[in-house]
Amino acid sequence: METVNAKDRERLRSLAEKQAEYANSDKNKEVMKKWQALKEGRRELPTVRLLFSNFPDEVIEPRLKCTGEEAKEMERSLLSTLVGRELFDDDTPISATYDVEWQTYLSPFGIRAQISKSMKEKSIGYHIDPVIGDLDEDMDKLKGGSFGVDREGTQRRIDLASDLFGDILPVRMVMGSLPGAITNPLVALMGMENYYYSMYDYSDELHQVMDMACTVYENYYDFLEKENLLLPTVGISPVAQESFAFNSELPSENVTKTTQCWGFLEAQEATAISTDMFGEFVFPYQDRLAKRFGLLSYGCCERVDAIWPEYVSKWKHLRKLSVSPFNNERQVGEFLRGSNVVYYSKPRAEYVTNPGPLDEDAIREYFKGVAQAASGCLLEVAQREVGTIYGDFNRGKRYVELAKESIEKYWKP
């Protein structure tokens, strides 16, 4: 284990103290009331957050002060927890614990994708260099995936955090939502065109591949159960797509089965195919995995309005539905109105990323539409897909203020 020098230790302890202060503040109590309402299915004031996953170079990296690599990794973690409250004053809940997850790994196909990153400054674009060119000829490259856990690595992180600031922030083991993505890792191997063509040219082979990945995931869930790696997915525990597992249906202790846990599924790569083809090539495999979850979140950037009536609505344990701007948002609102499924709104990002001053009137009007579309729904607003705020923290904070202003004014329970 790397030795943390005195200066790095002091820095980490100061951040831990700040997190503890935020966690015990009146502001956090107000935020937690909003999440408690979602947990209990009460239509009260929605949560609004600005997420920075696509621009950590602006909000995390410039503020790093630690010099040691392990210390710097923990510093990133602590700073990340604080961004929502410290910089944007949004509704990110803050825990009075330092959270650690099991260091597990999972590969559904057992072959490495080849991705070329854009050379443009700050670009997050990439190009897939297919390693599967022809599914019929290259089937033998897909021999099933692998999974496992690094228990020693996890314990080292627990011990280090406990030693550095455990007296300020107790270490808590948490678990994110169970994964089940198939189309994303598959497209990363063969590219979008090959994936679509294979539905026509090699439909039997594509079904074999989907079944292969599905089986790997099922074996992975069995592994988690057998190795006692499952943890509660409640409260301030992470759910995929940068959300949280607030609910009153899953156990908060003694979790032994994946059916006691929250899971996540999506198939944004299949959003351009017909509903019938989704039903043939995607849904049967998602449905197999969904049966292993206690609760379910669904969707990334795909259109869920098209597949809701015949497919997604069939999952009675669905509790969070991603609603990106590619959807008919008012239609989704009609689907979810009065239900126990959270309308997880992911608004358009250009209102904050367009260069120049914020167009405050346009932002108010846009979020008026979001609020009206989701009125009568359990609403959670998370501004994702933001590439930059131009390093201007006040820009992000003002954007959140404007979004909240319209949501509070126009959303109706």
N, C-alpha and C positions, 0 to 999 in steps of 0.2 A: 504494500500500500504506500502510495506517495505521501511524504511528509508535508503537511501544510504549514507554511511559514507563519510567523506571528502576525504579519501585516494582513495576509490573506484571511487568517482566522478572525482578526478584528473586523474585517470587512463583512465576512459572512455572518458574524454574530450581530452586527449592526442591522443587516438586512432581515435577519430572523426576528430581531426586536421590532422592526418596523412592521413585519407581517403580523406578529402577535398583536401589536397595537391596532392595526387595521381590523383584524379579526374580532377584536373585543370592542370595537367602536360602535357608537350609536348608528352611524351610517350603515355599517354591516348588518346591524339588527334590522334596519329598514329594508335592506336588500333581501335578507333572508326571509322576511315576511312575504315578499313577492314569490320566492321560490317555494315557500311553504304552501302558498295558495295553489301553485301548479301541482305540487305534490298531492294535495288533497282534492284536486279537480275543481277548485273554486275559480270562477271567472272574475278575477280582480286585476289590478293594474299590471300590465305585462312587463316582462323584463326586456331591457334593451342593452345590447353590447356591441362594441367595435372590436373585432378580432384582428390580431396583428401577425398571423401566421405567415403571411406573404411579405411582410416588411420588418422582420426582426433586425435587419441591418440598420434600421432607423431608430428602433426603440430599445433594443437590447445591446447589440454589439458596441455602440459608442459609449455605453455607460459601464462597461466591464472594467474592473480595476484589479482583479486578482491576476497573479502571474503563473501560479501552478495550474496544470491542466485539470486535475481533479477538482481543485478549488474553483476554477473558472466554470466547470460544468455545473457545479452546485450554485454558483452565482447566477448563471443563466436561468436555472430553475427557479430560484427565489425571485429574481427580477421579473420573470414571466408571470409568476403568480400575482405580482403587484401591479402590472401594467394597467389593467382595467380600472382599478381604483385610483392609483397614484397619478396616472397621466390623463385618463379619459373620463374619470368619474362615472363609469357605467355600472351596470348591475352584475358584474362578476362577483360571485360569492367568494369570500376569503376564509380559509380554514385556519384554525389555530394549531395546525399540525404540519409537519414536513412529510409529504406523501411520497412513498416509494412503491413501485410496481415490480412484480417478478420480471426478471429479464428473460422473457421467453422469445423464441423465434419460430417462424412458420413459413414454409415455402410450399404452395399448393401444387407446383409442377416440377420442382427439383431441377430447374434449369435457369441460368442467369440471363436476364434481359440485357440488351445492349442499347443504351440510351445516349444520344448525343445532345449535350446541353448547348443552348444558344450562347454565342460569344459576346453578345451585346451586354453592355454594362447594366447590371441589376435586372436583367431579363430572367424570367422564370420559365421561358419557353424551352421546349426540347423536341427532339426528333427520335422516333423509334426506328432502329435498324433491325428489321425482323431476323430472328434466329430460326423461326419457323416460316419457310417460304411457301411450301405446299403441304397442307395438312396430311394428305395421303402418304406422301413420300417421307415426311418428317415425324410421323407418329412415334417412331421408336425413340425419339429424343425426349419424349414426355413419358417418364417412367414412374410417375407418382412423386409426391413431395416429401418433405421432412419437417420435423419440429422437435423442440426440446426446450430445456431451461438451463440457465446458468445460475445455479444456487449460490455458488461461491461469490460470483460477481455481485449478486443481489445483497448477500450478507455483508460484503465489504462496504457497499454504499450505505447500508443501515448503520454499520458500526462507525463509519466516518461521520455521518450526519449526527449520530448520537453523541459522539465525542466532541464535535465542534460546537453544536448549539442545541443539543437535546434537552438541556435544562430550560431552554426558551421555547422551542418548538418540538414537542415530542414527535418521534418518528411514527408514522402510521402506514401500514401496508394497505394499499388500495388496488383495485383491479378495474381496468377499462371494460367497455362492452365487448362481448365475444365477437370476433371477426368472422366474416363469411363471404368476402368479395371473391368472385370468380372471373367475371368479364374483365375487370381491370388488369389483373396479372396476366390474363390470357392475351389481351390486346397488346400489352407491353412486349409480348414474345412474338406476335405475328403481325401486328399492325391492324388498323381499323379495316382497310380494304380486304385484306386476306380473311379477317374474321367474318365480314359480311358475305364475301363470296363463298366461304365454306358452308354457309347455311344452305346454299343451293348445290354446290359442287360436291361437298363431302358431308352431308347431313348426318350420316351414321357415325362417321369419325368424330364430328363435333359433339355429338351426344356422348360418345365414349370419353372425350376429353372433359366435358362438363361433369360426367359421373366420376371421373378420376379425381378431380379437384374436390368434389363434394365428399367423396369418401375420405380424402386426406383430412378435411375439416372435421368430419365425424370422428375419425380416429384421434385427432387432436383434442376434441372435447372429451373423449374417453380418457386420454392421457391426463388432462387437467383434473379429472375426477379421481383417477387412480393415484396420482401423485400428490393429492391434497393441495392443489395449487389454486383452487377457487376461493374467491373472497366476495364479500357482499358488494352489490352494485346498487347502492342507495346514497342519497344525500350528495355531498360534494365529492363524488367519485366521477371519473371521466366517462362520458359517452361519446362515441365517434361523432365527427363533424363538430367538435369543440363545444359540446354541450355537457350537461350533468345529469346524474341518475336520480334526481329527486322523484320518489314514488313511495306509496304506502302499501304496496302489494308484495314486494320481495323481502325476504328475511334480512335482518341487519346483523346476523351472526349465524354460525354453524351451517355454512353453505357447503353442501357436498355434491350437488347435482347442477348441471348447466341449466336445467329447467327452473332453477332458483335464481338465475342471473339474467342480466340485460344483454341482448345481442343486437347486432347491426348488420343490415344488408343494403346493397345498392347495385345498380347496373346502368350507370350513366352512359357507358359505351354502347348500350343497346337502345338508346333513346330514339334513334332514327329508323328503327325497324317497326313493322306493323304490330298492332296489338296481338294479332294471331301468332305472329312469329315469336313475340315475347312469350306468349303462352306455351309455345312449343319448345323453344330452346333455352329459356331462362327460368321461368317461374317454377317448373317442376323441381329444379335443383335448389332454388331458394326456399321452396316450401319444405323440402327435406330438412334443411338447416334450421328453418324457423321453428320447426317442431322441437328443436333442442333448446330453445330459449324460453325463459320465463316471461320477459317483456321484450319488445322489439322496437327499434328505430329503423326507419327506412328512408333511403334516398340521399343523393348527393346533388348534382346539378341537372339530373334528368327530368323529363316531364313525367310527373306522377298523375296528372289529371287524366291522361289517356288510358293508363293501366289501372286506375283506382276501381272502377265499377266491377270489372271481371276478375281482378286478381288481388291487388293490395288490400282491398276492403275485406277479403276473406280472412285476414289474420286478426282474430279477435283480441289478441294480446298486443297488437300494435299500439304504441303510446306516443310516438313522436314521428311526424311526417315532414320531411324536408320539402319546402316550397320555394323553389328558385324562380327567378324572373322568366324562365322559359315556359312556365306554366300559365294557364288561365287562372290567375290567383283567385278571382271571384268564384270561379267554379269550384276550386278546391275548398274555399271557405264554405260554400254550400254543402259540400260533402262532409266537412268536419263540424259544422255548426251544431252545438249542443252535445257533441260526443266527448269521450274521454281521451281523444287523441290530440296532442299538442300540435298546433299549426306552427311549425318551425320555420319562420320567415327568414329568407336570405335575400335581402333587398339588392337592387342594382347598385353597383359600386361606383359608377362614373360621377355621381354627384359629389363624392369626396375626392376622387382621384383626378378629375379634370383640372388642368393647370389654371392658375389664377385664383382670385378670391372665391370663397364659397358663394354660390347662388342661393341665398337663404330662402327666398320665396319659392324657388323651384324645389328645394329640399322639403320645405313644409308641405307643399302641394303633393309631392311624391308620397311622403309618409302618410298623408291623409288618405291616399288611395290604398296603401297597405293596411291601414287601420280599418277602413271600411270593408275591405275584402275579408278581413279576419274577424270582424265583429261577430260576437256570439260564439267564438272559438276560444279555447285555451291558447293564448298567444305568447310565443317567445321569439324575440327579434334578435338576430345575430348578423351583423354586417360582416360578411366574409368576402373573399376574393378581392381584397383591397391590396393593390400593388405598391402604393406609396401614399404618404401624407406629407411628402416633401420635408420630412424631418421636423414638422411643425406640430408639436404636441397640442398646442392650443387649437389648431385646426381640427384635430381629432376630437377634442373635448367639446368644441362648439358644435360639431356635427352631431354628436350624441345628444347635446342639449336640444337641438332642433328636432331630431327624430323623436325624442321623448315628448317634446311639446305637442307635436301633431298626434302621436299615439295617445297621449293622455286626453287630448281634446276630442278626437274623432272615434277612437275605439269604443265600442259599446259591448257590455257583457251579455 
